[in-house]
Structures are given as C-alpha cells and as structure tokens.
Amino acid sequence: MKNKVSKLKEDWEAKKEDQINAISLNINSLQDRLGRLTDAYIDRMIERDLFEDHKTALLMEKKTLEEKLSELQGGGRTIPDQISEFLELAKRAYLSYKMGLPDEKRDLLKIITSNRLVEGKNVLVELKNLFSLISEGHKSSNVGATRDRPRTMLDWLLKKLYQHFIAQSKNGQELTESSPLKPQYKLVRVK
C-alpha cells in the first residue's frame, strides 16, 4: 500500500509542475491581453465602458489563476498526503479506540462518524462517507474484468479517495470537524 501511495505522490508532483507551468503561461497570456486591451482603449478603438468591463473580467481571471498558482507553490498538504493520512487513521482506528482514553475515543468517533443517534437503549452510528467506503468494500455486480474498473480493492479505494480529495480541493473546502479528516487527531500507537 505504501508503494502505491508513494507512486501516487510522484505522479502528483509531476502533475503539479505541469499545472504550475500551465497556470504561469495563462497568467502571461492574460497580461498580454490586458496590454492589448489597454492599447485598444488608448487608440480609441473601444469605448470606456467596454474597456472597463473587459479589464475587470481579465483582472478577475488573473487573480483566480494567481491564487491557484500560490496554492500549488505553497507546499501545503497534497492530495497524496491527505490520502496517506486518511489510510493511516483508518488502519489504526480500531486499536486507537480500544486502547485510547475516553477523550481520545470521543475525538476518534467524532472524526470517523457522521450521524450518531441514541433512542433508549439503541445506538445508531453512521460512518462518514470515506470510512463507509472501506467498510462496505468494492461491491460490483460485474465480475468480469473491465477497462474502467481497477483490478484490486486497494486500487479502487485509492481512486475513490483521490477523486474525493480532488473534488474537496476544487470546492475550496478546508478540513474541519465535518470533513472526513481533521487536521489534528491523536492516535494511540501500539508497539
């Protein structure tokens, strides 16, 4: 499993460099377009209102690209790092709960569960989406091999985790109490 995650990290670094180069080129292109727009306005080829509208649109697009670029260059937590952290938590969840102190157990349950309901003596606990992926496993009615389906459960799980964290980063979500992972959590290590 560590080999697959490290391979994913290597691939991520290569893609990250490609994205940084592409975004830099787009920023330079926008800067050129902004220069040509300003020249057209100075030469009185376009009206002031049209110039202001186009200038605002170009500056907003440039700002968005610069934010993406700084995010990529910032060296924050990468998708492979988040996947590795998630898998480590999932791997040690049972022992962490069994050997943890009451506060640690409570924190662990807050991290891995989404809905907790108590009615009388009945307790209903629902796992968060990512943890339920692990518990349910790779269910497929199609037994034969297909091109679009990974060959093993681990490949399938890594693909799902990758898709989840990519979608989460595109939505600009930070890791919070309601996210599948929290930035800090305590694990009880067994030697």
N, C-alpha and C positions, 0 to 999 in steps of 0.2 A: 504494500500500500504506500509506503514511504517513497518507493521508486516512482510510482505513478504521480504522486503529488509533486515530487521534485521535477519530473518531466513536465508536468503542467506549469510549474514555476518557470522553467527555462523557456517554454513556449510563450508564456505570458510576458517575460522580459523582452523577447524578440518582437512580439506584437506591440508592446509598449513603445519600443524605439520606433517602430514603423508609424504608430499613431502620433508620436511626438513630431516626427518629420512631416507627416501629412498636415497636421494642425499648423505647424510653422509655415509651411507653404501656403496654406489657406489664409493665414494672417497676413503674409506678404502680399498675396493676391488682393485681399481686401484693402490693404494700404494703397496699392496701386490704383484700384478702382476709386478709392476716396480721392486720390490725387487727380485722376482724370475727371471726376465729378466736379471738383473744385475748379479745375481749368475750364470746364464747360461753363460753369457759372460766371467765372471771371470774364470769359469771352462772350458773355451774354447769349449763350446758346440755349440756356434753360432759365426758367423763372425762379425767383427766390423760394416760393412755396414748394415747388417740385424739388429744388436743391435741398431744402431743409428736410423734407420727407425722406429722400434717398440717403442723405447724410445720416439721419437718425437711425435708419434701418441698418446701414453699413456699420455704424458705431456699435449698435446693439449686438450685431452678429460678431463683430470683432471682440467685444467684451466677453461674450459667451465662449468663444474659442480660446481666449486668453485664460479664462477660468478653468477650462478643461486642460489646457496646457500646464498651468500651475499645479493642478490636481495630479496630473501624471508625473510631473517632475518633483512633486513634493515628497515622494518616497514614503507615503503613508502605507497603510495596510493594503496589500494587494489581494486580489481575489484568491490566489493560491494560499496566501497566509490565512485568510478567513476560513477557507475550506479545511486547511490543516488544523486550525484551532477548533473548528466545529467537530471534526473527526476525533480529535483528542478528547474533547469533552464527552462525546457520545461513547467513546471506548471506555472511559473511566467513570461514567455516570453511576453505574450500579455500585461499584466499590466506594466511590465518594459518598454515596448516600448511606451505605451500610456502616461505614467507619467514621462518618462525619459527626460533628457536634450538632445539636439541634438547630442552631443558627445557620450552619453550613448546609444542612439538609433543607431548610426552608428556602435559602437562596437558590440551591440547585433546583428545587421544584418550581420556583418562580421562573427560572431560565428555561427549563425544558417543557413546561406545561403551559397551555393557554387558558383552558376553562377548568375551573375547579368548583364543583358543586356538591354540597352536603345536604341531604334530606334525611333527617332522622339518623338511622344507622347506616344509610347508604352513602357512599362517596363515589362521585364520578370525576375522573381525572382524564383530561384530553391532552394528548401530546401536541406540541407545536408542529406545524407542517413539516419542517425538515426532519424532526425526530420521528414523526409518523412514517416518513419515507423509509427510514431504517427499520422500524418495527414491522411494517407491512411487507417490506421486501419488494422484489421485482415481480409483479403479477402481470402475466401476459397470457392471453388465450392462444396466441400464435406460438407454437412450439418450434417450428422450423426457423432456420437462420434467415435473417433479412439484412439488407444493407444499412438500413437506418436504425437498427437496434444494436446496442453494444453487446458483446459476447458474454460478459460476466456481470454479476451483480455490482461489483466494485466499479466497473466502467460506467454502468448505468447510473449509479449513485453519484459518481464524480461529475457526470454530465448534468444531472439534475441540480446538484449543488452549484456548479459553475453557472448554469442558467439563472438560478435564484439570485446569486450574489451579483451577477452582471445586471439583472433587472433592478435589484436594490440600489446599485451604484448609479444607474441611469436615472432612477427616481430621486436621487439625492438623499436617500434615507440614511440616517446615522444609526448606529447600533444603540438601541435603547432598551428599556425594560420590556417593551412589547416586541422587540425584534427577536429573531431566533437565537441570537447570541448577545451577550452583554460584554462591554469592553473589559470589565474586571469580574472575575469569578474565582472562587477558591476551589481547588481540587485537593482531595486527600490523597497523597501518594503512598502507595504500599511498596515496600522494598522486599 
